[in-house]
Amino acid sequence: MKSRHADCQVVKRRGTLYVINKTNPKFKARQGATKGTRLSKKGVKSL
């Protein structure tokens, strides 16, 4: 992942890459979600 803004920070948490930007939140991004971190719909079992 590339940082798209001067204030972007790339952080790796639990195997997932996140781009965080506190000054301009529209640059938030996420890549590489694993089975345990995928967002699941309410009432649907996670993988």
Phi and psi in degrees as GROMACS dihedral restraints (atoms count N, CA, C in turn):
[ dihedral_restraints ]
;  ai    aj    ak    al  type     phi  dphi    fc
    3     4     5     6     1  -109.4    20    10
    4     5     6     7     1   149.8    20    10
    6     7     8     9     1   -82.3    20    10
    7     8     9    10     1   129.9    20    10
    9    10    11    12     1   -96.8    20    10
   10    11    12    13     1    -0.1    20    10
   12    13    14    15     1  -146.5    20    10
   13    14    15    16     1   157.1    20    10
   15    16    17    18     1   -64.9    20    10
   16    17    18    19     1   -27.6    20    10
   18    19    20    21     1   -95.2    20    10
   19    20    21    22     1     6.6    20    10
   21    22    23    24     1   -72.6    20    10
   22    23    24    25     1   140.7    20    10
   24    25    26    27     1  -121.7    20    10
   25    26    27    28     1   131.9    20    10
   27    28    29    30     1   -98.8    20    10
   28    29    30    31     1   123.6    20    10
   30    31    32    33     1  -126.4    20    10
   31    32    33    34     1   138.2    20    10
   33    34    35    36     1  -108.6    20    10
   34    35    36    37     1   119.7    20    10
   36    37    38    39     1  -129.3    20    10
   37    38    39    40     1   123.8    20    10
   39    40    41    42     1    50.3    20    10
   40    41    42    43     1    39.9    20    10
   42    43    44    45     1    81.6    20    10
   43    44    45    46     1     5.3    20    10
   45    46    47    48     1  -115.2    20    10
   46    47    48    49     1   133.2    20    10
   48    49    50    51     1   -88.2    20    10
   49    50    51    52     1   131.0    20    10
   51    52    53    54     1  -122.3    20    10
   52    53    54    55     1   142.0    20    10
   54    55    56    57     1  -107.8    20    10
   55    56    57    58     1   123.2    20    10
   57    58    59    60     1  -116.5    20    10
   58    59    60    61     1   135.5    20    10
   60    61    62    63     1  -140.6    20    10
   61    62    63    64     1   108.9    20    10
   63    64    65    66     1   -78.0    20    10
   64    65    66    67     1   -27.2    20    10
   66    67    68    69     1   -80.9    20    10
   67    68    69    70     1   -30.8    20    10
   69    70    71    72     1  -140.1    20    10
   70    71    72    73     1    89.3    20    10
   72    73    74    75     1   -64.6    20    10
   73    74    75    76     1    -7.7    20    10
   75    76    77    78     1   -70.4    20    10
   76    77    78    79     1   -11.9    20    10
   78    79    80    81     1   -90.3    20    10
   79    80    81    82     1     9.7    20    10
   81    82    83    84     1   -64.5    20    10
   82    83    84    85     1   141.6    20    10
   84    85    86    87     1  -151.6    20    10
   85    86    87    88     1   162.8    20    10
   87    88    89    90     1  -145.3    20    10
   88    89    90    91     1   141.0    20    10
   90    91    92    93     1  -145.7    20    10
   91    92    93    94     1   139.4    20    10
   93    94    95    96     1    81.6    20    10
   94    95    96    97     1    41.8    20    10
   96    97    98    99     1   -67.9    20    10
   97    98    99   100     1   132.8    20    10
   99   100   101   102     1   -92.8    20    10
  100   101   102   103     1   179.1    20    10
  102   103   104   105     1   -58.9    20    10
  103   104   105   106     1   -37.3    20    10
  105   106   107   108     1   -76.8    20    10
  106   107   108   109     1   -17.7    20    10
  108   109   110   111     1  -108.5    20    10
  109   110   111   112     1    -0.1    20    10
  111   112   113   114     1   -68.9    20    10
  112   113   114   115     1   142.3    20    10
  114   115   116   117     1   -78.2    20    10
  115   116   117   118     1   130.1    20    10
  117   118   119   120     1  -113.1    20    10
  118   119   120   121     1   150.1    20    10
  120   121   122   123     1   -75.0    20    10
  121   122   123   124     1   154.6    20    10
  123   124   125   126     1   -64.7    20    10
  124   125   126   127     1   129.0    20    10
  126   127   128   129     1    89.2    20    10
  127   128   129   130     1    -5.3    20    10
  129   130   131   132     1  -105.4    20    10
  130   131   132   133     1   130.8    20    10
  132   133   134   135     1   -68.6    20    10
  133   134   135   136     1   141.9    20    10
  135   136   137   138     1   -74.0    20    10
  136   137   138   139     1   158.7    20    10
